[in-house]
Amino acid sequence: MGATSFAQQINRFNPDTIRSIVIDSSVVNIRAHRLNAQDFINAMLADTGFYMAFRNMKKYSFDAENRIYTYNKQNRVNGKIYRKIHHSNNPGGPKMNYVAKKDSGAIYKKNGKYELYTVEMFDYIFMNAYNSDFIKMNAPIGKGKNEGYKAKLKTLIFTPGRRVTGIPFISGQTEIFSDDLKQFYTYQFARGKYLDTIPVYRFKISQKASTSPDDAMIKEVITIFDTRTFQILGRYIDVKFKNFLVDLDVQMNIECNNFNGELLPIKITYQGNWDIPFHKQERASFLIVHKGYKKE
């Protein structure tokens, strides 16, 4: 799990330059607690709290700082978006005020829409949550080809291990706990400290070295559990896959923390290169930071 430095304005950044979880290497065996890999898997598949953290945002006032970078084929920055936002939880409903807002480079099409679908997805996931209510997990899918992709992304982020339907040749490859795919993965769990003070378990799912590139698309999933409540506090996903239709190389990291008993997102990093049917190839990265949560 990591914070991101945007000091590198030319080349792609590394989303894991600073670790917010430190593993206690002297304590790696937690079988005395009678925990095993299946306990973590069951918790991941049953969890709804990690998703609900995004829906909880509308009930709070907070400050958000968002940086988005888009890249050309040489991985040089060709577009930048910066947003500093104060979100107020007013009696009349949530309100969002821009403290700072700056765009430059190849961000918009002539019709005013975003050049990249990745940036549109950013608005869908985060700006929608700021403004009103985060889309319900099982909400009906709207019309249009993009709506289906939004639903698929939501499944991959919040319930990894479940099937993401409707993408040719890769739908079943997201079911990493199925009988067909679990043979390609190893499971590791250890104790650690999250944000310096919170005792956690880190559950790491990694592809075996012997796995062929086309056997499975999810390369690694790291999930952070609070040892006291078994609540999921963070998740890192690494996806890599390529065939004649799809080319994906995406890493995403989401971190949350408790505020007055409710889980809320504090940091999200993303970097990805992807090329899917009916969309041009996209290269983008972003950092989203939330702080100062309070109820007014």
Residue pairs with C-beta under 8 A, 6 or more apart in sequence:
1 16
1 19
1 20
1 21
1 194
1 222
1 224
1 234
1 236
1 253
1 255
2 15
2 16
2 17
2 18
2 19
2 20
2 253
2 269
3 17
3 18
3 20
3 267
3 269
3 287
4 13
4 14
4 15
4 17
4 18
4 269
4 285
4 287
5 13
5 17
5 18
6 13
6 67
6 69
6 287
9 77
10 76
10 77
11 75
11 76
12 71
12 75
12 271
12 283
12 285
13 69
13 271
13 285
15 251
15 253
15 269
15 270
15 271
15 285
16 253
20 194
20 195
20 234
20 255
20 267
21 192
21 193
21 194
21 195
21 200
21 202
21 224
21 234
22 192
22 193
22 196
23 190
23 191
23 192
23 202
24 190
24 191
24 192
24 193
25 190
27 190
27 191
28 190
28 191
30 189
30 190
30 191
30 201
35 189
35 201
37 187
37 189
37 203
40 187
40 189
40 201
40 203
40 223
40 225
41 161
41 177
41 187
43 225
43 230
43 232
44 159
44 160
44 161
44 203
44 223
44 232
45 159
45 161
45 162
45 177
47 159
47 232
48 137
49 231
49 232
49 263
50 158
50 232
50 235
50 254
50 256
50 263
51 137
51 158
51 159
52 263
53 256
53 262
53 263
53 264
53 265
54 125
54 129
54 134
54 265
55 129
55 133
55 134
55 136
56 262
56 263
56 264
57 87
57 129
57 130
57 134
57 264
57 265
57 290
58 89
58 94
58 129
58 130
58 132
58 133
58 134
59 89
59 262
59 295
60 87
60 89
60 259
60 264
60 293
60 294
60 295
61 86
61 87
61 88
61 89
61 292
61 293
61 294
61 295
61 296
62 86
62 87
62 264
62 290
62 291
62 292
62 293
62 294
63 84
63 85
63 86
63 87
63 99
63 290
63 291
63 292
64 83
64 84
64 85
64 86
64 87
64 126
64 130
64 288
64 289
64 290
65 83
65 84
65 85
65 288
65 289
66 81
66 82
66 83
66 84
66 85
66 122
66 126
66 286
66 287
66 288
66 289
67 80
67 81
67 82
67 286
67 287
67 288
68 79
68 80
68 81
68 82
68 119
68 122
68 284
68 285
68 286
69 77
69 79
69 80
69 81
69 284
69 285
69 286
70 77
70 78
70 79
70 80
70 105
70 106
70 107
70 115
70 116
70 118
70 119
70 282
70 283
70 284
71 77
71 78
71 283
71 284
71 285
72 78
72 283
73 281
73 283
75 283
77 105
78 105
78 106
79 103
79 104
79 105
79 106
79 107
79 115
79 116
80 102
80 103
80 104
80 105
80 107
81 102
81 103
81 107
81 119
82 100
82 101
82 102
82 103
83 98
83 100
83 101
84 98
84 99
84 100
84 101
85 96
85 97
85 98
85 99
85 130
86 96
86 97
86 99
87 94
87 95
87 96
87 97
87 130
88 94
88 95
88 96
88 97
88 296
89 295
89 296
90 296
93 132
94 130
94 131
94 132
96 130
96 131
106 115
107 114
107 115
107 119
108 114
108 115
109 115
113 120
114 120
114 123
116 282
116 284
117 146
117 149
117 279
117 282
118 270
118 272
118 274
118 282
118 284
119 284
120 146
121 149
121 150
121 153
122 286
124 135
124 150
125 153
125 154
126 268
126 288
128 134
128 135
135 150
135 154
137 154
137 158
141 147
141 148
141 150
141 151
145 278
148 166
149 276
152 164
152 165
152 166
152 167
155 162
155 164
155 174
156 164
156 174
156 237
156 239
157 235
157 237
157 252
157 254
160 174
160 176
160 218
160 221
160 235
160 237
161 174
161 175
161 176
161 177
161 221
162 174
162 175
163 171
163 172
163 174
163 175
164 170
164 171
164 174
165 171
167 246
167 276
168 245
168 246
168 277
169 243
169 245
169 246
170 217
170 241
170 243
170 246
172 178
172 180
172 181
173 181
173 216
173 217
173 218
173 241
174 217
174 218
175 181
176 182
176 184
176 185
176 205
176 216
176 218
176 221
181 215
181 216
184 207
184 208
184 211
184 215
184 216
185 205
185 206
185 207
185 208
185 216
186 205
186 206
186 207
186 208
187 203
187 204
187 205
188 203
188 204
188 206
189 201
189 202
189 203
189 204
190 201
190 202
191 199
191 200
191 201
191 202
191 227
192 199
192 200
192 201
192 202
192 224
193 199
193 200
194 200
194 224
194 226
194 233
194 234
195 257
198 226
198 233
198 257
199 226
199 227
199 228
200 224
200 225
200 226
200 227
200 233
201 224
201 225
201 227
202 222
202 223
202 224
202 225
203 222
203 223
203 224
203 225
204 220
204 221
204 222
205 218
205 220
205 221
205 222
205 223
206 219
206 220
207 216
207 218
207 219
207 220
213 240
213 241
213 242
214 241
214 242
214 243
217 239
217 240
217 241
217 248
218 237
218 238
218 239
219 238
219 239
219 240
220 236
220 237
220 238
221 235
221 236
221 237
221 238
222 234
222 235
222 236
223 232
223 234
223 235
224 232
224 233
224 234
224 235
224 255
225 231
225 232
225 233
226 232
226 233
231 258
231 263
232 256
233 255
233 256
233 257
233 263
234 253
234 254
234 255
234 256
235 253
235 254
236 251
236 252
236 253
236 254
237 250
237 251
237 252
237 253
238 250
238 251
239 248
239 249
239 250
239 251
240 248
240 249
240 250
241 247
241 248
242 248
245 276
245 277
246 274
246 275
246 276
246 277
247 273
247 274
247 275
247 276
247 281
248 272
248 273
248 274
248 275
248 276
249 272
249 273
249 274
250 270
250 271
250 272
250 273
250 274
251 269
251 270
251 271
251 272
252 268
252 269
252 270
252 272
253 267
253 268
253 269
253 270
254 265
254 267
254 268
255 265
255 266
255 267
255 268
256 263
256 264
256 265
256 266
257 263
257 264
257 266
258 264
259 293
260 295
264 290
264 293
265 288
265 290
266 289
266 290
266 291
267 287
267 288
267 289
267 290
268 286
268 287
268 288
269 285
269 286
269 287
269 288
270 284
270 285
270 286
271 284
271 285
272 282
272 283
272 284
272 285
273 281
273 282
273 283
274 281
274 282
275 281
275 282
